[in-house]
Amino acid sequence: MKDSEVFAVLSQCFVDVDEGEWDRFVAEQWAEFCEAVARIESFGFGAHDASPESRSSILPAPPTGAEKSLYARRRYTGGLPSSAMPVESLYAAPAQTGSSTALYRSPCADYMADIASRMGLSIPGEFAACPDHLSLELDLVSVLLRAGASDAARTVVHERLAWLPDYRSDLERFEDAGFYRALLDRLAAMRRRLSDAGESERADYDENL
């Protein structure tokens, strides 16, 4: 499975999708997906293999399509006490929003909308109020990887996914969120790996000046 396909799948994990389509994917490709996640997590984009230790670190059994839809109805409906919308603005620092209250459309939302516009991408109607939805941010990574823009994809992962630890902490409230916490752990590991690689490259550059 290509790196771009991994992020396309990840983008679908945090929204409600067709139950049958999800069940077919799990039955046919889940093991391959887990190995691809381990490879990216270990070596960064473009790697061809992962260490045996990483290969064994797979995600838990995914939910069925019906279970996934039920979770979406509980958690992805804004305004409910049991909701946990995966939207960057809702976890942005007060310095970004100018408010101590979580609000939609912080500067990070405008940033994502601007990127989509400049790339000729359209924001689906259901995400009009939240172009900084995690699904769209992950899909952007997928688009960039398909276009061969690995450096830009790394930048998006490093800069746009900095809020995910706070979101993961929020999911500790829910017993049914274990699968999604595991996904966020894998994303966090990818982000750390890419950040460490970037720091190493900058250090090598500075030493050669």
C-alpha positions in Angstrom: 0.0 0.0 0.0 1.4 3.4 -1.0 1.9 6.1 1.6 -0.7 8.3 -0.1 -3.3 5.4 0.3 -2.4 5.1 4.0 -3.3 8.7 4.6 -6.4 8.4 2.5 -7.6 5.5 4.7 -6.7 7.4 7.8 -8.7 10.4 6.6 -11.8 8.1 6.4 -11.3 6.8 10.0 -12.4 10.0 11.6 -15.7 10.5 9.6 -18.8 8.5 9.1 -18.4 6.4 5.9 -20.5 3.7 4.2 -20.7 0.7 6.4 -20.3 -1.8 3.6 -17.4 0.0 2.1 -15.6 0.0 5.5 -16.2 -3.7 6.1 -14.9 -4.6 2.6 -11.7 -2.6 3.2 -11.1 -4.2 6.6 -11.6 -7.7 5.2 -9.4 -7.2 2.2 -6.7 -4.7 3.2 -6.4 -4.2 7.0 -3.2 -6.2 7.5 -1.6 -4.4 4.5 -2.7 -1.1 6.0 -1.2 -1.9 9.4 2.2 -2.9 7.8 2.2 0.3 5.8 1.5 2.4 8.9 4.4 0.7 10.7 6.7 1.3 7.7 5.9 5.0 7.6 6.1 5.3 11.3 9.6 3.8 11.4 11.3 5.5 8.5 9.2 8.3 7.2 7.7 8.8 3.7 9.2 6.9 0.8 10.6 4.0 2.8 10.4 0.5 1.4 10.3 -1.6 4.5 10.0 -1.5 8.3 11.9 -3.2 11.1 10.5 -6.5 12.4 9.7 -4.7 15.7 7.6 -2.1 13.9 5.8 -4.6 11.8 4.6 -6.3 14.9 3.2 -3.1 16.3 -0.1 -3.1 14.5 -3.4 -1.5 15.4 -6.0 -3.3 17.3 -8.9 -5.0 15.5 -10.9 -2.2 13.8 -14.6 -1.7 14.4 -17.2 -3.0 12.1 -18.9 -0.6 9.7 -22.0 -0.6 12.0 -19.8 0.1 15.1 -18.0 2.8 13.3 -21.2 4.5 12.3 -22.5 4.3 15.8 -19.3 5.9 17.1 -19.7 8.7 14.5 -23.2 9.4 15.6 -22.1 9.7 19.2 -18.9 11.6 18.8 -19.0 13.6 15.6 -22.3 15.5 16.2 -21.3 19.0 17.3 -22.9 20.4 20.5 -23.6 17.2 22.3 -21.9 16.5 25.7 -20.7 13.2 24.2 -19.2 14.8 21.1 -15.5 14.9 20.3 -15.2 16.6 16.9 -11.8 16.1 15.4 -11.4 19.7 14.4 -8.2 21.7 14.9 -9.9 24.9 15.9 -11.6 23.2 18.9 -8.2 22.4 20.3 -6.3 25.5 19.2 -4.4 27.5 21.8 -6.2 30.6 23.1 -3.6 32.7 21.4 -4.9 31.5 18.1 -8.5 32.1 18.8 -8.5 35.1 21.1 -10.9 33.2 23.3 -10.6 30.7 26.2 -13.7 29.0 24.7 -13.4 26.4 22.0 -14.7 27.9 18.8 -14.9 26.9 15.1 -13.0 29.0 12.5 -9.8 29.9 14.3 -6.9 31.1 12.1 -5.9 27.4 11.5 -9.3 26.9 9.7 -8.7 29.9 7.5 -5.2 28.6 6.8 -6.6 25.2 5.6 -9.3 26.9 3.5 -6.7 29.0 1.9 -4.4 26.0 1.1 -7.4 24.2 -0.4 -8.3 27.2 -2.6 -4.7 27.7 -3.8 -4.4 24.0 -4.7 -7.8 24.0 -6.5 -9.4 21.7 -4.0 -13.0 22.0 -2.9 -14.1 21.8 0.7 -17.1 19.4 0.9 -20.3 21.1 2.1 -20.4 19.1 5.4 -17.0 20.6 6.3 -17.8 24.2 5.3 -17.6 25.3 9.0 -14.5 23.3 9.7 -12.0 23.1 6.9 -9.4 22.2 9.6 -11.2 18.9 10.2 -8.7 16.1 10.8 -10.1 14.1 7.8 -9.3 17.0 5.5 -5.9 17.6 6.9 -5.0 13.9 6.4 -6.5 13.9 2.9 -4.3 16.9 2.1 -1.3 14.8 3.0 -2.6 12.1 0.7 -3.0 14.5 -2.1 0.5 15.9 -1.7 2.0 12.5 -1.6 0.2 11.4 -4.8 1.6 14.6 -6.4 5.2 13.6 -5.3 5.4 16.6 -2.9 6.9 14.6 0.0 8.5 17.7 1.6 5.2 19.6 1.6 3.4 16.5 3.0 6.0 16.3 5.8 5.4 20.0 6.6 1.6 19.5 6.8 2.1 16.5 9.2 4.5 18.5 11.3 2.6 21.8 11.5 -1.1 20.9 11.2 -1.2 17.8 13.5 0.4 19.5 16.5 -3.1 19.5 18.2 -3.6 15.8 18.1 -2.2 15.1 21.6 -4.9 17.3 23.1 -7.5 15.6 21.0 -6.3 12.2 22.1 -6.4 13.3 25.8 -10.0 14.3 25.2 -10.9 10.8 23.9 -9.8 9.3 27.3 -13.4 10.2 28.4 -14.9 7.5 26.2 -14.6 3.7 26.6 -15.5 3.2 23.0 -12.6 5.4 21.6 -9.8 2.9 22.0 -9.4 2.3 18.3 -9.3 6.0 17.6 -6.7 6.6 20.4 -4.6 3.9 18.7 -4.8 5.7 15.4 -3.8 8.9 17.0 -0.9 7.2 18.7 0.4 6.0 15.3 -0.1 9.5 13.8 1.9 11.0 16.8 4.7 8.5 16.2 4.8 9.4 12.5 4.9 13.1 13.4 7.7 12.6 15.9 9.7 10.6 13.4 9.4 13.3 10.7 10.2 16.1 13.2 13.3 14.2 14.4 14.4 13.7 10.9 13.9 17.4 10.1 15.9 18.4 13.1 18.7 16.0 12.1 18.8 17.4 8.6 19.0 21.0 9.9 21.8 20.0 12.3 23.8 18.4 9.4 23.2 21.5 7.3 24.4 23.9 10.1 27.6 21.8 10.7 28.5 22.1 7.0 28.2 25.9 6.9 
